[in-house]
Amino acid sequence: MRHVAIIGGGPAGLLAAQRLAEAGWQVAVYEAQATVGRKFLVAGHGGFNLTNSEEAEGFAARYGHSHPVFRELLAHFSADDLRHWAADLCIATFVGSSGRVFPQEQHKPADLLRAWVARLRELGVVLHLRHRWLGFVGETGLQLRNEATNETFTVSPDATVLALGGASWQKTGSDGQWVPALQAAGVQCVPFAPANCGAEVAWSEFFRAKVGRTPLKNIALRCGSHLERGEIMLTDYGVEGTPVYALTPTLREALTLGSPAPLLLDLKPDLSDAQLLQKLQKPRAGRSLPDFLRQTLRLSHPIPTLLRETAPPDATATPEDLARLLRAVPLPVHALRPLDEAISTAGGVAWAEVDEHLMLRRRPSTYVAGEMLDWEAPTGGYLLQGCFSTGAWVARSIARRIG
């Protein structure tokens, strides 16, 4: 019987393990943490988006520069395939109003993971917990350490899947410690950078004290030519929320130029320019700006404070000036939040280092899956789908090439 070693017990590694076990392989999963799927569970705390119902071409485009690769990966293991997979574990799913796909309310992330692990054990997959991969040995060997006993040993499988994750949320085991071992083998790794994270704005002490954490709903954010709508949260360090996360690649690129990134906030995206100006041209009748905004546009706290914080007084002098400001409130982002706070990371194993099967060119029979590859995607189900799709792809590649 063919033997495969899966290094990493996240979604990519576990799906590869399941698919290969179903194909008759002897599968061993080595996970450095005390349990598998730790980041999988943590990701579910903020809303368990398994995948998204977006049409195929738009879905692939969510992977940015990597979209040609993901177009093919998603064709092999799509959002529908992921929903069927969950249903096979008796986890029903539904499509929310945003297009995101969630398990039914009675199913928690832990329920899915528990059913999945039970299925893996039924298939004969052996889970070696608290086993850390240390690097390659010879042409096929893997050096591992049992963290419980501190014993170091070597295995020589017929195929290896590396699914070690990115470098955010270190408490879950996603720490990027595998990079030196890959580099020692001559594999180029793109430096990690935060993705899907908050953005830092240098608020004044007055603004921090007066505003604190406050949501802004039904807004639009623009960075360059990229526009995202939704809800953001003003925080003591800056801004966060789905639109901010989606703009992370554009913000990161702008910040590399060495100056604050121009993030523009549209407070009334549902109104046309003409409609907005028409409302602002109504007589103030002695009302203060906060009262006028509240009564005319339903813009209350913290909007007046935000306008004073980000724009000079003459920016609200006339209806035309105020309309321009409300359409593009400047939020000068000077940095992204630290790597370990990011939901995901950009960077990892360079695409040039793997072939069309996701096998390392420098090490035949060693495959790479999941977030440790150099790709990124927004939240909303795209991250998990990317991990699942790469895991399914390498399992098929191994079964076809070696099986």
Secondary structure by P-SEA (a helix, b strand, c coil): cbbbbbccccaaaaaaaaaaaaaccbbbbbbcccccaaaaaaaacccccccccccaaaaaaccccaaaaaaaaaaaccaaaaaaaaaaacbbbbbccccbbbccccccaaaaaaaaaaaaaaaccccccccccccccccbbbbbbcccccccccccccbbbbcccccccccccccccaaaaaaaacccccbbbbccbbbbccccaaaaaaccbbbbcbbbbbccccccbbbbbbcccccccaaaaaaaaaaaaaaccccccbbbbbccccccaaaaaaaaacccccccaaaaaaaacccccaaaaaaaacccccccccaaaaaaaaacccccccccccccccccccccccccccccccccccccccccccccccccccccaaaaaaaaaaaaaaaaaaaaacc
